[in-house]
C-alpha cells in the first residue's frame, strides 16, 4: 500500500507523477531526452537496457519491468536478451561497447566516485564516445532517483508482465512525454 494517497489505478511512477504533475513534467522531459530522443548514437534499446540494468541493481520491480519491456519493444521483442542483460550482461549477446558502458552504469549505481579513469578508458577503447559515456552516467544517476521515487512512496507495482509489455510498446512507439499525457492533466494542479 502506498505511503501517501496515490491513484490506485496507476502503477509505479505514473501514480507518483499524477500526484505532482508539476514535478512530473521535467522528469518526463529528462527521460525523453535520455532514452527516446533519436539524436543519439546509442539506440533507444541500448539506452533502455542501461536504465533496466540499473533498476534491477536497485531492485525496483516497476522500473526494471517497464523499462525492460520498452527495451524489448525496441529490440524486436527480445525479452530473453533483457533477462540475460540483467542476470549477466558480460555473457549477453550485446556489443563490447554496451558492456563497457554497463560497467560504468553499475559503478554509478553504487556511487559516482566508483567510476575510475580506467573504466572510461575501457569504454573508449570499446568505441564509446564522450557523449555516450556522459549519457550512460546520467541515465544511471537518473534511474537511481527514479527508482527511489517509485520505491520510496511504496507505489503499486503489479507482478503480471502483460500490462508492462503493452505499455512498453506504446512508450517505445510514442515516447515518454506523449504517453504521459494519458495520465497528467493539461494544466498543473495548484495545491
Buried (B, 14 or more C-beta within 10 A) or exposed (E): EBEEEBBEEBBBBBBBBBBBBBEBBEBBEBBBBBBBEEEBEBBBBBBBBBBBBBBBBBEBBBBBBBBBBBBBBBBEBBBEBBBBBBEEBEEBEBEBBBBBBBBBBBBBBEEEEEBEEEBBEBBBEBEBEEEBBEBBBBBBBBBBEBBEBBBEBEBBBEEEBEEBBEBBBBBBEBBBBBBBEEBBEEEEEEE
